Amino acid sequence: MRVSRVIVSAAIVATFCLAPASAGFAQDAPASARSAVTASEPSTLKVFANCTALNKIYPHGVGKKGAKDKTSGTPVRTFRVNTTVYNQNKKSDRDKDGIACEKK
């Protein structure tokens, strides 16, 4: 019983310690590999010029956590929740509801 707990514990530790390197997390990668890892993913640190550019990456807009669309019609609920991207593109939130460039 004790041996199996040690093996399971070792497997759990190995999974959590090695997962970031094998999963390709950019913050754990060396600087030379970081650009290759993030090149295929949309940049979360980007300020978009306008809603057309933002909607190419986030088709229904991007909002901060807990945001709700203010509208007289059907509210947009399919926006991407990403507070960092929202904060960098807050200028595109015309109705100040916490969602930038919301679109149905």
C-alpha positions in Angstrom: 0.0 0.0 0.0 2.8 2.4 1.0 4.8 1.7 -2.2 1.8 2.4 -4.5 1.2 5.8 -2.7 4.9 6.7 -3.3 4.6 5.8 -7.0 1.3 7.7 -7.4 2.8 10.7 -5.6 5.9 10.6 -7.8 3.7 10.5 -10.9 1.6 13.4 -9.7 4.7 15.5 -8.9 6.3 14.6 -12.3 3.1 15.6 -14.1 2.9 19.0 -12.5 6.6 19.7 -12.7 7.0 18.7 -16.3 3.7 19.8 -17.7 4.6 23.4 -18.4 7.7 22.4 -20.4 5.9 19.8 -22.4 2.7 21.8 -22.9 4.7 24.7 -24.5 4.0 27.4 -22.0 5.8 30.5 -23.3 6.7 31.9 -19.9 8.8 28.8 -19.1 10.5 28.6 -22.5 13.9 30.3 -23.2 13.7 33.6 -25.1 14.7 31.9 -28.4 11.9 29.4 -28.2 9.3 31.8 -26.8 8.6 33.4 -30.1 8.2 30.0 -31.8 5.7 28.9 -29.2 3.6 32.0 -29.3 3.7 32.6 -33.0 0.8 30.2 -33.7 -1.4 31.7 -30.9 -3.0 35.1 -31.0 -1.1 37.6 -28.9 -2.8 38.4 -25.6 -0.7 41.5 -25.3 -1.9 43.3 -28.4 -3.6 46.6 -28.7 -5.9 46.4 -31.8 -6.3 49.5 -34.1 -10.0 49.1 -34.3 -12.9 46.6 -33.9 -12.4 45.1 -37.4 -8.9 44.0 -36.4 -10.0 42.8 -33.0 -13.0 40.8 -34.4 -10.6 38.9 -36.8 -9.1 37.2 -33.7 -12.1 37.5 -31.4 -15.3 37.3 -33.6 -17.8 38.2 -30.9 -15.6 40.7 -29.0 -13.5 40.4 -25.8 -14.7 41.3 -22.3 -13.5 41.3 -18.8 -14.6 38.7 -16.2 -18.2 39.2 -15.1 -19.1 41.6 -17.9 -22.7 41.6 -19.3 -23.7 43.1 -22.6 -25.9 46.2 -22.3 -28.4 46.2 -25.1 -32.1 46.6 -25.7 -32.1 43.5 -27.9 -30.6 40.1 -27.4 -27.3 40.4 -25.4 -24.1 39.0 -26.8 -22.9 36.1 -24.6 -20.4 34.5 -26.9 -17.6 37.0 -26.4 -14.2 35.8 -25.2 -13.5 36.5 -21.6 -9.9 37.8 -21.3 -9.5 40.7 -18.9 -5.9 41.5 -20.0 -6.9 41.9 -23.7 -10.0 43.9 -22.7 -7.9 46.3 -20.6 -5.6 46.9 -23.5 -8.5 47.6 -25.9 -10.8 49.4 -23.4 -11.0 52.3 -25.9 -13.1 50.1 -28.2 -15.8 49.6 -25.5 -18.2 52.3 -26.7 -21.0 51.5 -24.3 -18.7 50.9 -21.3 -20.3 47.5 -20.4 -17.0 45.7 -20.0 -17.0 44.1 -23.5 -15.0 45.6 -26.4 -16.2 45.2 -29.9 -19.1 42.9 -29.1 -20.8 41.5 -32.1 -23.5 38.8 -32.6 
